[in-house]
Amino acid sequence: MKRKYILVLLLAVSLSGCSDFLDKEPLGRASDEVILADENNIDMFVSRLYGTLNWREWFIGRQMYNLWEFGADDYAGRPGNGQYSNYKNFTYDPSEGAINEYWDRTYNCLNHCNQIIARTPDFENREIAELAEAQAKFFRAYYNFGLVTIFGEAPLRDKIPEDPAEYDLPKSSSQAFYELIIADLEYAIAHLRTRTEWGAEGLGRVTKGTAQGLLAKVYLYMQDYPNAQKYASDVIMGQEYQLENNYRELFSPNNPYSAENMMPGHYQFDDQIWNGRWWNPLAQYNGIGNGVGNAELIVTQHLVDSYENGDPRKEASIFEAGTDQIQGAEDVTPADYLDYANKKLIWPKSYWNQEQFSWTNVNPMFLRYADILLIYAEASNELGTSLSGLTAEQALEQVRFRARGNKTFAEAGVLPEINGLGKDAMRLAIWQERRVELAFEFQRWPDLVRYEKVVPGYMTNLLRNTYGKTAFDYEKHSKFPIPLLKINSSQGVLIQHDAWN
């Protein structure tokens, strides 16, 4: 079942996500009735899990960009937009709507995962049950990983509330979150199908390799380098995924299921479904203005300057006003305040639906193979060891080889091979590679947060001294505050983080 079918279900998820995650009893009863009537119906319910990925694209400027990008150094908000300035300058507070929305929608998705997990033990067909449970546990791990990354501590909701006393939960530690995330991903690895086993009709489904890759990332964030290396190696040696030959085409809306895309988030326009809410906010908030998106999100000079001379990824990723044009829309002039934009979302007019840029399909990826290679390189460098004969330098070179157009440095003359560096210098080289390779993919902010733990002062020095963000305080701003609305409605059970009191 390809994602074209799966994402049709997004509308129902989005509508249910507008209310608090506790108001789910009617949904729970209806789902139980369907599931228990015929366990073969479970797949329809599981399919909604895939639609939940795209809630990130609803009001994305208030949620994902504010919480996962704006504090870092790749994006800036449109001049005059105070909301974006709050996040860029670290003047936001627990009452911010985007923080509350992210919290609500994440718990809404977790609730859906828990409903499936609660039902599968009753199924007689264990193959169906375990496959459904594996997908639900993968997504539960994915959303919990988002919670612990953004908030650090939060209520750990691992089941459907059975009585009112379970509605309000205190915070759980980050360690408790990680223990559940690891257990869920281990189950997913044991019971998910491989990409080959899913076959053509299963393109877009999470796989055994997807779970291994996410677990590698989880361990990297925990600074558990042996396990990060192991699970990244498992993906690499599994040979189910590989780098797309053409870096630019990797992001094409017409290429949602490449062998590099381990967790697709393909968004498809359909005027029969959206009915008045047709535009795609991921494209809408980007673009270049003047009818080609709102240009709410503009690219910083810091990112543009971070590319090495001649790196083809710069031209593939950065739209430069005054130089670039959109094929088929050459008469469009970028907004006068825009110098650079996210080109990964900007495609010729022939890609637009009904000639509307903001109605175009997009191809965001929530996990891809290049990330796995870089996780392996970083873990191997920290350990000073390699697995299966693949060194940190060789894993890094695979990413740079593709960036050159599948050419050696001798052939391309750009992006020299990186060899012979000491551990500290190699670490910085890998971090730099992550920035340019994964730009605009919601990686930069959480990367900076974890870098500070590896090299104390790294993030603080960058933000405070290099970029002049004097309000930044790592102890406070490395984790977002619990939404004030949740604190006030918790009957005194939920307590704010100490740094935010």
ABEGO torsion letter per residue (X at the ends): XBAAAAAAAAAAAAAAAABBAABAAAAAAAAAAAAAABAAAAAAAAAAAAAAAAAAABGAAABAAAAAAAABAABBBBBGBAAAAAAAAGABBAABAAAAAAAAAAAAAAAAAAAAAAAAAABABAAAAAAAAAAAAAAAAAAAAAAAAAAGBBBBBABBBABAAAABBBBBBAAAAAAAAAAAAAAAAAABBBAAAAEAAABGBBBAAAAAAAAAAAAAAAGBAAAAAAAAAAAAAAGABBBBABAAAAABAABAABAABABBABBBBBAAAAGGBABBAAAAABEAEGGBEAGABBBBAAAAAABBBGBAAAAAABBBBGABBBBGAAABBBBAABABBBAAABBBAAABBGGBAAABBBBBBABBAAAAAAAAAAAAAAAGBBBGGBBAAAAAAAAAAAAAGGBBAAAAGBGBBBBGBBAAAAAAAAAAAAAAAABGAGAAAAAAAAAAAABBGAAAAAAAAAAGBAABBAAAAABBBBBAAAAAAAGGABBBBAAAX
